[in-house]
Amino acid sequence: MSHRYRKYYSKARRDPEFAQDMPRRGLIGKPTWIVFGVFVLVVALSFIIPAIPQYQKLQEIENELADAEAQEQELLEKKKQFRAESDALQNNRRYLEDRARDRLRYYREGETIFQLER
């Protein structure tokens, strides 16, 4: 069979009359698909490669944002504690007196203070 094809193929090359009967491969043959595949790969990589540093920078920014949000939560908790302490110092005389005795070594007349090391 391959011998016949070779004959047919060589005859078609020599004689234009037989060229019409020869099977045509068409525009989209195997080499065309390979070239098209390489082209698609190159185009895809041309979009992906420049995006990699941007994606890494995005990850860094998101990490910084998460750290900043965690720090914000800590600061809000401290603010809440300080506000509660401030309210207690302004409104609760007993708490104010305890703090003055503890930090400023405040005492009343006739009291004996024993200070213990912590």
Secondary structure as the mmCIF struct_conf table of DSSP 4:
data_model
#
loop_
_struct_conf.conf_type_id
_struct_conf.id
_struct_conf.beg_label_comp_id
_struct_conf.beg_label_asym_id
_struct_conf.beg_label_seq_id
_struct_conf.end_label_comp_id
_struct_conf.end_label_asym_id
_struct_conf.end_label_seq_id
HELX_RH_AL_P HELX_RH_AL_P1 SER A 2 ARG A 14
HELX_RH_AL_P HELX_RH_AL_P2 PRO A 16 ALA A 19
TURN_TY1_P TURN_TY1_P1 GLN A 20 ASP A 21
BEND BEND1 MET A 22 MET A 22
HELX_LH_PP_P HELX_LH_PP_P1 PRO A 23 ARG A 24
BEND BEND2 LEU A 27 ILE A 28
HELX_RH_AL_P HELX_RH_AL_P3 LYS A 30 ASN A 91
HELX_RH_AL_P HELX_RH_AL_P4 ARG A 93 ARG A 103
BEND BEND3 LEU A 104 LEU A 104
TURN_TY1_P TURN_TY1_P2 GLU A 109 GLY A 110
#
